[in-house]
Amino acid sequence: MENSPIVQSLLETDLYKFTMWQALLHSHPGIQAEYAFVCRNAPAFPLADLKVQVEAELDRLCALTFTLEELDYLRSLRFIKSDFVDFLSVFRFQRRFITVKTEGETLQITAKGPIVHVMGFEIFVLYIVNELYFRCLGDTEATLAEARRRLHAKIALIVEAETEDLRGPGPFSGFIFSDFGVRRRYSGPWHEEVLRTLAEKLPHHFTGTSDVYLAKKTGITPIGTMAHEYLQAYQAVGVRLRDFQKAALEGWVQEYRGDLGIALTDVVGMDAFLRDFDLYFAKLFDGLRHDSGDPVQWGEKAIAHYRELRIDPLTKQLIFSDGLDIPRAIALHRHFKGRIRTAYGIGTNLTNDTPKKALNIVMKLVACNGQPVAKLSDSPGKTLCDDETFLGYLRQVFQHPEVK
């Protein structure tokens, strides 16, 4: 295991990478983009020590292609279009578009080139770094024994809650959650074990995984919507900055025409999002996804907004996905139950809950067509942009106060 390749397949990434990839290939294939890797917490040893191993894994990644069986699987998803699969049939990651450097103890990874060639690097880079890091920490069997104990404790917590008040009448009132944990997982084999265990033990609650490779392998439903990079890209495609969210949402509607109807709300804050999310979009989208800020306040704002538009909140769904664990998800479910449908995407706490502290690593879109792009998070520390002038302008345009 120590020397086995980390990436097993080009499917081994989040589903929303494919959905955003398809949308941008069809609408803005000429965008030039730059992505930057950042570690937000203190690792047990300098990540710069992993440079040689990361380079080798990226070399392996860039030698991979999609198999016919994998392409057929993608083609079977009704929202994936035939011409996009044809594109993927000849796609290969280009090594020249991604660089790995070190600055002192810091590992610097940058992907730069056409967005349809570099946007896919993100998830692979994150779990390559993550898994190499935990391989170096060692003590695998003892770590996995404790991880299994914690996983079964989570399952017991859900079963216990179910006997109290978790499952109500109707098909949408029960507690449901999915795995969003490929990017920061402890290892590929452990990720698969987690999914198979959850599917077996919690068939009425565990509804899917964002990992397309494991979805195909296990028969679990692939889950995905959109990410910040999709909306951020529209900050640099020629539309007025004030209108970038509306342009991005309209592009999504035209691409998927009723499928994948969950909109991400926190690129420039929930309040600014709701100002753009008018009756037209509120009717077209099935619901909203939370990824920063206080989840209860966010959910209350969403419900109030639907009511103001005279839309029954019970016809819509809220997806919570910001650093969740099972107890927090259960608490949110109980708070909103009977008022709006909810679901939960849980990542690191499912796939990397071990005695070893998880890395908080991201690889974000930082520039498009030579100009900065950014998200203005509703949580401190999540904004990733070094251009204070652009951030100040973005805050002014969207009336977004700096979160500290």
N, C-alpha and C positions, 0 to 999 in steps of 0.2 A: 504493500500500500504506500509506503513512504516514497517510492520512486515512480508510482503509477501516474499517468497523465491525469490532471485534474478535470479538464473539460472532456466529457465523453461524446458530446454531440453538439452541433450548432442549434439544435432545439433546446438545449439546456440553458434557457434564459426565460425571463418573464414574458408572459403572453403579450402584455401591453407594448413590449418592444416591437413585436410584429405588427400590431394594430397601428401604432404611431408611424412605423416604418412605411407601411402601405399607404397611409394617408399622405405623408410627406412626399413619397415617391410620385404619387399622382398629382399633388398640388404644387409642390415647390422642390423639385428634384435638384435644382441648381444651387441651393443654399450651401454656402461654405461655413463650416461649424468648427468650434473648438470646445473640447471637454477637458476638465481638469480633475485629478484625483486629490482628495483631501482626507486626512485622518483627524477626527475632531477630539479624540481623547488620547491619553498617554498609554502607549503600548508597553508591554513588559520588556521589550528590547527594541532597538532602533529598527524601523521598517526598512531603512536603507540597506540593512544586512541581507534583505531578500532580493536585491536587484538582479543578481545573476539568475536565480531561480525563476523570477517573474519573466525575465527575458526569454528563458527557455520555454516556459509555458505559453507565452505569446507566439513564439515561433511555431509551436504545435497547433495553436488555435488557427493561425493563418494558413496552415496546411489542410485544414478540414473543409469539406464540402457537404452539402445536404445529400442524403441518400434518396433514392426513388421512393422508398417506403416512408421516409420522413416527409417528403414533398406531398405524397398522397395523403398523409395524415393532415397536413396543413390545408390541403385542398378540401378535405372533408368538413372543415369548419365553415359554416355558411357565410360568415362575414369576411373570409379571406378570398380574394378574387383571383381568378385564374392567371391573369397577366402578372400579378405579383409573385405567384408561385413559379411562373416561367422565369421571372427575374432571379428568384432565389436559386433556381436550378443551375445557373451559371455564376452565382455569387461566390466570392472568396474574399475574406478579410485581407487587406493589403498591409503588409508589415511596415511599409514606409509611412503610413499615416499615424503610427503610434510610437511614441518615444518614452524611454524610461531613463531617468537620471536621478542623481542623489545630490542633496545639498546638506552637508553635515550629516545628521542622523535622519533627515527627512527623505522619504521616497517621493519622487515627482514623476507622475505619469500623465502624459498629455496626448490626446487624440485630436488630430487636426486635418481636415480635408472636407470633401463633399459630405453633407449630412447623411446621405443614404449609404455612405461607405464607413462612416465613423460612429454613428449613433449606436450601433449594435455592440460596440466594445464594452460599454459601461458595466453591464452585469457580469460579464466574463472576468473583467479586471477585478471587480470587487470580490468575487468568490475565489479567484486565483490567489489574491493577496491574503484573504482571510484563511483559506485552507493551508497555504504554505506557513503562515504564522502559527497556526495551531499544530501543524506537524512538527515544527521546531520546538514547541513547548513540551511535546512528548506526553507520557503517562496516559496513553490512549484508553486502555481497558478500564482503569479506575475512573477516568473522566466519563466514559460512556456508561458505566454502572450507575454513577450518580445522575447522569442525564436521563437514564431510563426511569430511575426512581422519581425524578421530578416530573417527567412526562406522565407517568401513571398517577401521580398526585393531581395533576391538572385534570385528567380524565375523571378521577374520583370527585373532584370539585364540581364538575359539570353534572355528573350523575346525581350527586347530592342536591344540587340546586334544582335539577329537573323534578325531583320528588316534591319540592316545595311549591314553586309557582312559575317555573321557567316556561313550561309548554302550555299555551293557551289554546282556545278554539281557533280553527281556521289554518290553512296551510302556510300562512306567512307570519304568524304571531310567535312562532317558536324561536329559540336562540340558535342562530346559524353563524358559522365562521369558516374562513378559508385560510390556507397557508400562503403567506407572502414572504417566505423566508429564504429564498434561494441566494440572495446577494450576500448574506452574512451568516450562512450556515456553518456549522462546525466541520462537516465533511459531506460529500455526496452520498456515501453509504448510510450515514446517520440520517440525512434528510429523507432518504427513501424509507428507512425504518420508521421514522416519525409518521410519514404519510400513511403507510400501510397499517400501522397501529391505530391511528385515529380513524381511518376508514372502517376498520374492523370493530373498534370499541364504541364509536360514536356515529353510526351511520345516519342518524336523523339530524345531527348537528354539524358534522364536518362535511362541507359541500364542495370543496375544490382546492386547487393549487395553482399558483401563478407559474410554476415550472412546467413548461410545455413538454420537455423530455420525460419527466416523471409522470405527467398526466397521460401521455401516450403509453408509457411502460406499465402503469398500474391501472389504467382505465378510469382514473379520477378525472372529474371535469376540469378543463383548463379555465382559469379565471383571470380577467384583466380588463382595464378600462383605458385611461390615459394618464400620463405623468406630466410633471411641470415642464419638461423640455419641449413638449408639443406646443403648449401655449406660449412659452418663452420665445420659441422660434418666430412666432408671429409678431414679436416686437421689432423684427428686422426685415420684414418682407415687403415693405413699401406702403402698408396701411398706416393711417394716422395712429400714433402711439395710444391715444385715448381709446381707439376702437379695436386694439389688438385682440382682446378677449372675445368680443363679439365675432370678429373675423375667424378666430380659431374655432369657436363653437359652431359657427356656420359651416366651416370646412369639414368638421367632424360629422355634422348632420348630413351634408351632401355625400360624404364618403360612405357612411354606414346606414343611413336612411331607416332608422328605427332600431338597429342593433347597437349593442355597446352603449347604452344610454345613461351612463353615470358620468357626470361632469365634475372635474376637480376644481375646488373653489379658492385655493389659497395662494395663487401666484402673486396677486397684489392685495391680498387680504379679503376676508369674507364680506365686509361691508361694500368694498368696491366691486366685488364679484356680483353681489345681489343687485347693485345698481344696473349692471349689464344684463342680468338674468331676468329678462322681462317675461311677459305672458307667453310670447312666442317660444322662447327656449324652455320655459317651465313646463309647457305642454309637450314639447318634443323630447325632452330628456326624462328618463325614468327616475332620476334621483341625483344625489350629490355625494362626493367623497370628502371626508375630513382628513387633513394631514398636518395641521398645526393649530396652536391656540387651544383654549379651554373647550373640550368637546361638548360639555353640557350647554355652555353659552352658544356655541356654534349651532348645535341642534335646535335650540330654542329659536334662534334667528331664522333657521331654515323653515321651521314650522310656521312661524309668524309670517314669513314671506309668502309661503304657499297660501295661507289663509287670506292674506291681503289681496292676492291675485284670484281669490275665490276658487282655489283648487283644494280638494279634500286631501289633507296630508296622508291619509291612509292609502291613497292611490300611489304614493311615492315611497322611495327607499333612501335611507341614509347609510353610507358605508363609512365605518370608522377604521382608520389604519395608522394612527400616529403612536408608535411606540407602545402598543397595547400588550397587556398580559390577560390571562383568563379572568382573574377577579375584577379587573377594570372593565372588561367587556361585559361581564355579567351585570355589573352595577349599571352600566349604560343601558343595557337591554331593559332592566327593570325600570329605569327612569323614564324611558320613552315608550315602553310597551303600551299598546292600545291607542297610541297617538300618531305613530308613523312606523312603517316597517324599517327594521334595521338589520345590518349584517356587519361582520367584523373581519378585517384582514390582519392576521397576526404573523409577525415575521421572526425577529431574532429570539423572542421569548419561546417560540416553538422549536426552532431549528438550531439554536445555539445557547440553550440554557444549561450551562455546565458550571463546575466550580471555577473555571478559568474565565476571567473577565472578557467579554466580547469587545471587539473593535467597533468603534463608531466611524465607519468609513463611507464616503460618498464619492461619486464621480459625476460632476454636474456640467451642464451646458453653460459656458461662460461668455461665449461670443458667437455671433452669426453675421456673416457678410462683413466682417471687419469691425463690427461695433459691439459694445457690451450688451448682454441681456442679463436679466436677473429676476428672482422672485423676491417679493417683500413678505416674508413669513410673518404669521401671527404668533410665532414662538421665537424667543431670543436665541441667537446662535445659528439659525438655519439659513440666513441670507449669505449667499456665496457670490460676491462681486467686489472687485478691488477698485472699481471706478466710482469714487464718491460723488463726482459730478452727475453721473448718470443716475445713481441711486437717489440723489437729492431731487433730480428732475422727475423720476418715476414716483417718488413719494408726493411731490407737489401735484402732479397730474391726477393721481388717484386718491389724494387726501389721506395718505396712509402715514400715521405717526410712527416714528422709529421705535421699535420694541427693544427694550434693554432689560 
